[in-house]
Amino acid sequence: MRYYLNMRSGETFMEDPDGEEFANLDAAKEEAIRSAREIMADRLRVGLPLDGQTFEIHDEDRNLVATVPFKSAIPTG
């Protein structure tokens, strides 16, 4: 199934125009977490703040099916 990993940062919405094929929603969430970690690492490297970005995952009908806050990609414990 095709999912779109759109990113929201405050009032800014960055649409994923093409989407990507994933086996299921869990696989799309895993990709969102991996991508969030990469984006956060890049921001930290150049001294930019982490300011509450979120991936909004939409299905192929463009329905919102999951939200993955970047902070959920940070391992704890």
ChimeraX commands (.cxc) that place a marker at each C-alpha (Angstrom):
marker #1 position 0.00,0.00,0.00 radius 0.5
marker #1 position 1.21,3.54,-0.73 radius 0.5
marker #1 position 1.72,5.87,2.21 radius 0.5
marker #1 position 2.70,9.54,2.25 radius 0.5
marker #1 position 5.05,10.74,4.99 radius 0.5
marker #1 position 4.14,14.40,5.21 radius 0.5
marker #1 position 6.06,16.54,7.67 radius 0.5
marker #1 position 4.65,19.28,9.88 radius 0.5
marker #1 position 6.81,21.79,11.70 radius 0.5
marker #1 position 4.69,24.31,13.55 radius 0.5
marker #1 position 2.39,25.89,10.98 radius 0.5
marker #1 position 4.53,24.65,8.07 radius 0.5
marker #1 position 3.30,21.55,6.22 radius 0.5
marker #1 position 5.66,19.79,3.81 radius 0.5
marker #1 position 3.78,17.38,1.58 radius 0.5
marker #1 position 5.29,14.15,0.31 radius 0.5
marker #1 position 4.09,14.34,-3.30 radius 0.5
marker #1 position 5.01,10.80,-4.36 radius 0.5
marker #1 position 4.60,8.59,-1.32 radius 0.5
marker #1 position 6.20,5.20,-1.02 radius 0.5
marker #1 position 5.04,1.59,-1.05 radius 0.5
marker #1 position 5.12,-0.15,2.34 radius 0.5
marker #1 position 3.94,-3.61,3.33 radius 0.5
marker #1 position 1.70,-2.10,6.02 radius 0.5
marker #1 position 1.21,0.90,8.29 radius 0.5
marker #1 position 3.75,-0.41,10.82 radius 0.5
marker #1 position 6.43,-0.42,8.11 radius 0.5
marker #1 position 5.53,3.18,7.21 radius 0.5
marker #1 position 5.80,4.17,10.88 radius 0.5
marker #1 position 9.23,2.51,11.12 radius 0.5
marker #1 position 10.39,4.54,8.12 radius 0.5
marker #1 position 9.02,7.72,9.70 radius 0.5
marker #1 position 10.99,7.00,12.88 radius 0.5
marker #1 position 14.19,6.30,10.91 radius 0.5
marker #1 position 13.73,9.49,8.90 radius 0.5
marker #1 position 12.98,11.54,12.01 radius 0.5
marker #1 position 16.23,10.34,13.59 radius 0.5
marker #1 position 18.20,11.36,10.51 radius 0.5
marker #1 position 16.57,14.79,10.33 radius 0.5
marker #1 position 17.09,15.41,14.06 radius 0.5
marker #1 position 20.75,14.35,13.83 radius 0.5
marker #1 position 21.32,16.72,10.90 radius 0.5
marker #1 position 19.67,19.60,12.78 radius 0.5
marker #1 position 21.74,18.96,15.91 radius 0.5
marker #1 position 24.98,18.79,13.88 radius 0.5
marker #1 position 24.47,22.31,12.56 radius 0.5
marker #1 position 23.17,23.73,15.84 radius 0.5
marker #1 position 19.50,24.05,14.93 radius 0.5
marker #1 position 16.83,23.45,17.57 radius 0.5
marker #1 position 14.51,20.48,17.59 radius 0.5
marker #1 position 11.20,22.23,17.39 radius 0.5
marker #1 position 8.46,19.66,17.57 radius 0.5
marker #1 position 8.31,18.31,14.03 radius 0.5
marker #1 position 5.87,15.52,13.30 radius 0.5
marker #1 position 5.32,13.08,10.46 radius 0.5
marker #1 position 1.69,12.82,9.43 radius 0.5
marker #1 position 1.21,9.55,7.58 radius 0.5
marker #1 position -1.57,9.49,5.01 radius 0.5
marker #1 position -2.80,6.45,3.11 radius 0.5
marker #1 position -3.24,6.27,-0.66 radius 0.5
marker #1 position -6.65,7.92,-0.34 radius 0.5
marker #1 position -4.91,10.78,1.53 radius 0.5
marker #1 position -6.60,9.93,4.83 radius 0.5
marker #1 position -4.55,10.67,7.94 radius 0.5
marker #1 position -3.81,7.24,9.46 radius 0.5
marker #1 position -0.99,7.97,11.94 radius 0.5
marker #1 position 1.04,10.74,13.51 radius 0.5
marker #1 position 4.67,10.18,14.49 radius 0.5
marker #1 position 6.14,12.98,16.61 radius 0.5
marker #1 position 9.91,13.23,16.10 radius 0.5
marker #1 position 10.39,13.05,19.88 radius 0.5
marker #1 position 8.97,9.51,19.79 radius 0.5
marker #1 position 12.02,8.48,17.73 radius 0.5
marker #1 position 14.39,9.23,20.62 radius 0.5
marker #1 position 15.23,6.05,22.54 radius 0.5
marker #1 position 14.66,6.25,26.29 radius 0.5
marker #1 position 15.92,4.14,29.11 radius 0.5
marker link #1:1,2 radius 0.2
marker link #1:2,3 radius 0.2
marker link #1:3,4 radius 0.2
marker link #1:4,5 radius 0.2
marker link #1:5,6 radius 0.2
marker link #1:6,7 radius 0.2
marker link #1:7,8 radius 0.2
marker link #1:8,9 radius 0.2
marker link #1:9,10 radius 0.2
marker link #1:10,11 radius 0.2
marker link #1:11,12 radius 0.2
marker link #1:12,13 radius 0.2
marker link #1:13,14 radius 0.2
marker link #1:14,15 radius 0.2
marker link #1:15,16 radius 0.2
marker link #1:16,17 radius 0.2
marker link #1:17,18 radius 0.2
marker link #1:18,19 radius 0.2
marker link #1:19,20 radius 0.2
marker link #1:20,21 radius 0.2
marker link #1:21,22 radius 0.2
marker link #1:22,23 radius 0.2
marker link #1:23,24 radius 0.2
marker link #1:24,25 radius 0.2
marker link #1:25,26 radius 0.2
marker link #1:26,27 radius 0.2
marker link #1:27,28 radius 0.2
marker link #1:28,29 radius 0.2
marker link #1:29,30 radius 0.2
marker link #1:30,31 radius 0.2
marker link #1:31,32 radius 0.2
marker link #1:32,33 radius 0.2
marker link #1:33,34 radius 0.2
marker link #1:34,35 radius 0.2
marker link #1:35,36 radius 0.2
marker link #1:36,37 radius 0.2
marker link #1:37,38 radius 0.2
marker link #1:38,39 radius 0.2
marker link #1:39,40 radius 0.2
marker link #1:40,41 radius 0.2
marker link #1:41,42 radius 0.2
marker link #1:42,43 radius 0.2
marker link #1:43,44 radius 0.2
marker link #1:44,45 radius 0.2
marker link #1:45,46 radius 0.2
marker link #1:46,47 radius 0.2
marker link #1:47,48 radius 0.2
marker link #1:48,49 radius 0.2
marker link #1:49,50 radius 0.2
marker link #1:50,51 radius 0.2
marker link #1:51,52 radius 0.2
marker link #1:52,53 radius 0.2
marker link #1:53,54 radius 0.2
marker link #1:54,55 radius 0.2
marker link #1:55,56 radius 0.2
marker link #1:56,57 radius 0.2
marker link #1:57,58 radius 0.2
marker link #1:58,59 radius 0.2
marker link #1:59,60 radius 0.2
marker link #1:60,61 radius 0.2
marker link #1:61,62 radius 0.2
marker link #1:62,63 radius 0.2
marker link #1:63,64 radius 0.2
marker link #1:64,65 radius 0.2
marker link #1:65,66 radius 0.2
marker link #1:66,67 radius 0.2
marker link #1:67,68 radius 0.2
marker link #1:68,69 radius 0.2
marker link #1:69,70 radius 0.2
marker link #1:70,71 radius 0.2
marker link #1:71,72 radius 0.2
marker link #1:72,73 radius 0.2
marker link #1:73,74 radius 0.2
marker link #1:74,75 radius 0.2
marker link #1:75,76 radius 0.2
marker link #1:76,77 radius 0.2
view
